[in-house]
Amino acid sequence: MHAGNLNAPGPSDLESAASSAESQRLSNAPKAPFDDSMIKIPGGQFLMGTEYGRGFPLDGEGPIREVGVEPFYIDATTVTNKQFQEFIDATGFQTEAERFGWTFVFQDFISEETAKTVNQAVVGSEWWRRVDGGDWLHPDGLDSTLEGRMDHPVTHVSWTDAAAYCNWAGKRLPTEAEWEMAARGGVSQQMYPWGEDLVLDGKYMCNIFQGRFPDENRELDGFAGTAPVASYEPNGFGLHCVSGNVWEWCADNWSPTFHQQPDALRDNPLGPLEGASRVMKGGSYLCHASYCNRYRNGARSSNTPDSSTGNLGFRCARTA
């Protein structure tokens, strides 16, 4: 969504993903302590994707294909504001939104004061606003703070920002295949991590938009915006909020067709070596069945690697 540098390097070296000009300086900064709380995913074969006719064919959700993944570790939750603050304090890193001087904020979260100066709706979307001074520390504009949100997912982080954090933490971004395998929780081809039905016994199992999008959010799941990262029951592997809450960056370059080629890699697959966008998975609190039903396990989307929004975050992985 930002009009910045789209020529991010390919993901050929996932273990050292940070690609910003600050990489050398960051390498000399104090490193994060080793994280032994990550969840080990055993690896093996699983059925990835969505059958044709369900979901969004233009996103390349199908076909369902058997994919092999080596064992790996992944965070139980998305990275929180508290964790990202620790990274900033240790490194002095400046996010791309801070350098650009603006980011995208959902219309309902902008204060009356900010609305007086905010730019009009983004072309092609009536509900996003370009907000000057918005960033991870000021998620709704300069007059907003993280008070009460330190256990919420960090947002307004680009792919490059996320990769820099992972590198500092001794981790990396998960591949799309790793992410989807972990999100499915060991159960094959369910619509959601918890089953086929969105609502169980009248209870919403994830943070998405209920009501008439984008004008009326009934908040039946308890949240209008982001929720604390462990707000909902974990899936079978112990991961929280892999559906809804915030979109999550993956390592792969985006393509809706790359994996559909007859000779496409099926063991530890990765996207194309080059591309203008990166894969995102999981959907967000703004997803709604009427336009963005992408909080399903097999759903996928993309954004340019320098983009940042109020509904986009990440979690980290590590090779076993």
N, C-alpha and C positions, 0 to 999 in steps of 0.2 A: 504493500500500500504506500510506503514511502517511495519517493522518487530518488533514491540514493543509488549506491553502487550495487548492481545486480550480479556482478561477476565474482561471486563468492567461490572459493576453491571447491573442488569436488571432495566427496567424503572418503578419499582413498586412505587416509590415515585417521581413523576414528579415535585413536587413543590420544592424539594431540590435536583436538578439533579447533582450538582457539585460532581465529584467523584475522583478528584486528591488528592494526598497526602497533598496538600496545603489547603484543605478545612477549617481546623480549623483556620489557619492564615487569610484566606480570610474572614472568618466570623467576624473577628475583624476589618477589614478594613472599611473605610468610605463607606457607601452605596450610590448608585445612587439616585438622587432625583426621586420622584414618576413621572411616565410618564403618563400624561392624554391624550396623542395624539394617543393612540392605538385605533384601530378600533374594535368596538363590532360586533361580528358575532352572529346573533340571535339564532343559533342552529336549531335543527329540523331534518327532514329526507332529505337525498339526495342520488342520484345514484352515487356510487363510482366505479371506475375501468373502464376497457375497454372491449368491447365485444371480444369474442374469434375470432381469425382470423385477428384482427387488432393489431398493435403494436408488442410487444415482448412477446410471450407466456411464455418463460422460466423465465421472470421477475415476473411472477404471476400478470400481469395486470388484468386478468379476474378472475372470471366472473363479469359482472356488478351486483352489489348487493345493496339493499337498506340499508342504514346505518343511525343510529341516533346519533347525537352529541349534547351535552349540550352547552348552550351559552358560549362564550369565547371571549377574546380579542386577537388581533394579531397586530404586527407592520405593518404599511403600506409599509415599505421598509425593505430590508435586513440591517443588522447592518453595519454602515460605518466605514471606517478607523478612522475618527474623534471620533466616539463614542467608538471604541475599544481603542483608545489612552487614552481616559478619564478613562476607566477601568484600563488600565495598570498604569497610573499615580496614581490612587487612591489605588491600591492594590500591585503594584510591581510584578504582576503575570508574569510568564514566560511560554510561549506556548511550546507545545511539540516539534514543529519544532526547536525552539531555544535550547531546551534541547538535542534533537537528533543531532543538528548541521547541518541539511540539510532538503531539501524538494524537491517536484517535480515542475518543471517549463517547460512550453511548449517551444519547440525548437526555435520558431521564436522570442521569447522575450529575449533570452540570448545574452548578448553583446559579441563582438569579444574577449574582454579581458577575460571574464568569460569562453567563449568557449574553451580557451586554456587549462584550467584545469578541465573542467567539465567532469563528468563520461559519458560514452557512453549511448546510449538509454536504457531505462528500458526494461528488458526482457518482451516480449509480447506486447510492444508498441514502435513503431519507432519514436514517436513524443514527448514523455516525457523524460526529463533529470533529473537525480538526481543532484541537485546543492547544494554544501556545502556553508553554510552561508546564504542561502535563508530562509526567514521567512516573517511574516506579514508586518514587517517594511521594508524589502528588498525583495519585491515580485518577482523580476527577478534576484536575486543574490545580493551579497554584494555591488556591485557598482551601485545598483538601490535604489531609494528612493520613498517616497509617494508624492513628489512634484506634485501638480496638481491632486492628486487622493484622497484627504481627503473626498470627497463626493462619492467615489466609494465604493463598498462593500469590507469589510475586507476579505482577503483570507489567505490561508495557516493556517487555524485554524482547529484543529481536533474537533471531537465530544466532547471530554472532555474539550477542551478550550471553545467551545461554551456553554456547560453546566455551566462552571464556570462563564462566563460572565452573563448568564441568572440569575444565583443564586445571583450574586452581584446586578443586576438590579431589583431584586424582581420579576423576571419573570421565564419562563421555556421554553424549546423547545416545539413546537407544536407536537401533535401526527400526524401520517400520515393522518388519517381521518380528523382531524381539518385542516391540511394544504391543503388538496385537496378540502375540502368544501369551504374554504376561497378563494382558487385560482380560483375556478369555477365562483365565483362572483354572485351566485344566479341563474345561468342559468344551466339547466340540460343537461348533456351529449354533450356539444360542444367539438370539438376537441381542441380548444384553448380558452383562456379566452374571446377573442373578436369574435369568430365565427368558421366557418369550414375552411376558406381559410387562408393560411399562410400570403399572401400578400393582402392588401386591397388598391385598386386604385393605384397600383404600389408602395405602401409604406410598408416597413417592420415594423411589430408591436412589434418585440422583437430583442434582440441582440444574433444572432447565426452566424454560419459560412456559407458564400456564396462563391461558387467557387469550386475548386477541392481540397478536403481535402486529406492530410494536407498541401499541397504544395502551394496552391494559394487561399488566402482569398481576395475576391473582395471588401469586406467591404461595401456592398450595404446598410447596416443598419447604417453605419457611424462609426463603431467601430471595431478594430481588437481584443482588449482585453476587459477588463471590461469597463462598462459604468457607469456614475453616477446613483445612485440607483433609481432616479425618472425620467429617461430619456424617458420613454414611457408612453402612456396614461394608467391610472389606469383601473382596471377591475370594475365590477359592485359594488363591496364592497369598492373600493378605494385602492386596493393593486397594487403596481407597480412591474413590472419585475418578475412575478411569472413564466413566460416562458423565458428561456434563461438567459443571463448575468452570474449568478453563480448558481451551484447546492446549495441546501439548506438542512442542516441536519434536521432530525426529531427525535423525542424521541424514536421511536420504534426500537427494535431489528428486524433484517431482516429475512424474510423467504418468498420464492416464493410460498409456499403452505399452510401456517398456516391458512390464511383466507378462504381457499377453503374447509376446513373440514366441514362436515354437522352440527357440533355443534359449529361452530365458532361464537364468540360474534358479534352481530350486533349493539348493543348500546354502544357508546363510546369505539369502538374497539381499541385494542392495539396489537402489535406484541407479539411473544413468550417471556416468562420471561427470557430466556437465548438465546445467539447467539453470533457469532463471528463478526458480522457486524451490522451496523446501516443503516436505510433507508435514502436515499437522494431523493429529488424531484425537478422538475423544469427544468432540463437541464442547459446548459451553453453556453457561447460564442463559444465554440468549438463543439457544437452539429451540426450535418449535416445529411441530409436525407440519405446519402450513408452508414452511419454506426451507428449513434447515434441519431435517431429520437425520443429523449426522452424529448422534450420541449412541449409535449402534456399534457393536464390536467391529464390524467389517467396513464401516464408513471411513472416509478419508477426505482431506482437503489440502490446500496449500496456501502459501503466502511467500512474498519475496523475503530474503534473509535479513533485510534491514528494516522490516516492518515491525511495528509494535502497536498493540491495542489493549484495551481494558479487559479483554477476555482471553488472553493468550499467555501461557506460562510454559513450564517444562518440568520434567523429572529426569534424574540421571540414571545411567547404567554403568556397569563395569564388567569387563571380561572375567570369567571365572578362572 
